[in-house]
Amino acid sequence: MGSGWSSEEERQPLLGPALGPAPAAAWRSREAAAAALPAAAPGPGRVYGRRWLVLLLFSLLGFAQGLVWNTWGPIQNSARQAYGFSSWDIALLVLWGPIGFLPCFAFMWLLDKRGLRITVLLTSFLMVLGTGLRCIPIADLMLKRRLIHGGQLLNGLAGPTVMNAAPFLSTTWFSADERATATAIASMLSYLGGACAFLVGPLVVPAPNGTSPLFASENSRAHIKDRIETVLYAEFGVVCLLFSATLAYFPPRPPLPPSVAAASQRLSYRRSFCRLLSNLRFLMIALAYAIPLGVFAGWSGVLDLILTPVHVSQVDAGWIGFWSIVGGCVVGIAMARFADFIRGMLKLILLLLFSGATISSTWFTLTCLNSITHLPLTTDICPSDCHLDTSRKRKHIPSSIVSQL
C-alpha cells in the first residue's frame, strides 16, 4: 500500500548500497538474513514497559526547553518596559535557539559514542545553568540583559538533543511498529512547550498598555518586572526538577534491544557523515525538513512583535500562537500513529501536511494585509473595554486559520 507514491530508488536505504563493494541485491539479502535473526536467537526483539517512562522524561525535557526558548516573544512589550529591551534584543533572544544548533554534530557524536544518558544529562544541565543565569538578582539592567541573553544561549545549546535525539531514542527503546509514534511524541512536546509559553507569559505578565485581562490595573514597571521574574523562577524550578529526575533514572539503553535495528552495529560517524553530505536524496530530505521548521520557529517566536503593528493585543497574539502550535502537535502525533499502522504512505501524508500548512500560512498573511486584500475578518470593537486610545482599533484574527499542520 502506498508504493505508487515512491519509486524503487526512493525506497532504497540512503547508505546501504554504498557501504561496500557488494551490489544492492546482495545487500538486501544480508538485510533479510539479519531480519531473521530474532526468530533464531532469543536475544533481540524484547520491549520493556519502562520505555514509556524514558519517553516521558525525554519529552518533558523537550517541553521545558521549548517553554524556556519562547519565554520572551509572547511578552515582548512587557519585557521592553521592564528591562529596556529593543526589537533587536527580542529577535536575538529568539535567535539564540537556532544559534544553539551550530554545535549539533558534536552533540550527535556524543550521542553515538556515550549514549542517551550522558547526552541527556549534559543537555538538562545546560538548561539548569541557562535558566539559573536568568534568575540572578542584579539591579544593573545592562548586566541583567546580558545574563538573560547568556541563559537563552545555554538553553539553545540543549536544542540539538531534544530536537534530534528522538529518532535515536525510539530506535533504542521501541519496536518497529511504535517508532513513528514515539518519535512524534518526543519531538512534538518541544513545540507544545513553546505553545504553552504563549499562554503563561501573556496571562501572568501584564501588558504595559493595560490590555491584560487579569492585571489590567497593575501595569507599573516594577510590577511587570516582578511578574516576569515569577515566570523565570517557575521555569527554573521546573528545569531543576526534570534534571533531578533524569539524574535519578534515565538508563542509556534497555537490557535487550527491541529490534534488529537497535542491535546492529553503528557505522563509522565520520564515514557516514561524509557519505550523507554527498547524497543528493539525503540533502533534499534535510532541506524539506529544515526550511519549514526554521521559518515557522522564527515566525512563532516573534509573533507578538509581528502582530503589534496591526493592533493585536499581547494576549490575543498569545492565543493565536498557542492554538497554531497545539493544532500542529495534535495532527502530527495523530498522523504519526496512522503512519505506524499503514506503511508506505509517508510521502502522501507529508504532501498533505505541507499543502495544509501552505494554505493556512497564505490565508493568515492575506488576513494581516487587510488594507490590501479587504478580507472580512477584522472586527472593530468599541475601545471602551480597554485602555487604548480611541483613535486605535483592535484587530482580532481567528486563531483557527493559523493552525500549522
C-alpha angles and dihedrals in degrees: 000000000000094000090124090068094061135043127232089255092054091053093056117101114261095233104019106090094041098054097083145001094269116106124245093264092056091047091053090049090055090050090051090051090049091049089057092054097090090054092055098037124046094213111083123046105059125126126198130214090229089071088085091055090051089049091048094052093047093046093049089051089054089047091054092046091053091046093053093044093055096044098110107035097069092048099037094129091053092045090053091057097040100044105014094248118173128213088262090054092052092048091047092050088058092042093059087076095062090038088057088063093067093091091042093122090057090055091047090050089051089050092053096044103036103024135228101306098057093042095047092046091052090048094050091046090055088052091051091052092046097049091042092052090057091054098056105122107234126156094205104094094200092055091042091055091050091051090050091051090049091050092051090051092052089049089049090056087063090060099084091060101043092043101038107030096067095091090047091051093048092049092048097048110019136066122245095264092054102043099092091049094047092046092050093049093048092046100042096050089070090057090045089057089055089049092053089053087065088062103035096050103047095038096049101034115060118229116243092235092059097245096123107114096213103046104020094139096048107062104131118136093248092050092048090050091050091052092049091050089051089058091047093051092047092052090048090053093050092050092048090051092052092047090053092050091048092048091050096047130005112119118205094227141346119269090249125025117249095223145005090264090059092046096047121105116260118246123239108286096219095043094048092046093053093047093049093051089054093048111096094198091055092049091052091051091048092051092047088055100038103045099055091040094051095045095048094044092051092045096049093046093061098030094124090049090052095048098043094084090057091053098251109154124238092251094047091049088051092054091048091052093044097053094042092057096038090052090052093048094050094047092043094054092044092051091047091054089048090051090053091059099040115045124202096031099094095104092051091047092051092049091052092048093048090049092052092048091050093051092047094049092047092050092049092050093049090049092055089050090060094142088062104032098033092212111177095237101103119096120195113215125196104257093222089097093061140039097248121122113270091240091064127079128205117231119209118198116193108246092217092076094062100055104134111211 
